[in-house]
């Protein structure tokens, strides 16, 4: 469980069946680093951790038997404070190739946004609002990623619904970042 906690800090899948326990010592971080050095394919080739991730174009959300995406509740605000990480963990988190992992994250993020666009269009169509479904706009793809949200959709009554999508193939406590712009847009538009 302690190893799972270190892997979680690195954004790597937990050990199967072993939920993270964050009461580990620096010596465990060093042992995990030794293993990652010996088995670096875990970071270079995510297939060793998540088989569906081999081809980024094949990233698709899991669906219910009714064909709807599986949605989970947002995580509680319980993530550890990165400033209070032990020095050994700080060093380990920064050690591995962030560019390769960033590219995989982009592919995953794009797949998540695409899923939400389709989800929103289908939600509006089921409500009899084909007119609004056609106007759902993937703004981060078409207009750039500077507006502070990724998708402009609508409530059933036609009111704007601005969506910032954060996608992970990790657990509910997987960290994600909000830009100042995203926070500002949310603060200025609390009802949308």
Secondary structure, DSSP 8 states (H G I E B T S, - for coil): -HHHHHHHHHT----TT--------HHHHHHHHHHHHHTTHHHH-GGGT-GGGSSGGG----B-TTS-B-------S----GGGS-HHHHHHHHHS-HHHHHHHHHHHHHHHHHHHHHHHHHHHHHTT-HHHHHH-B-HHHHT-S-SS-SEEEE-TTS-EEEE-----SS-TT------HHHHHHHHHTTT-
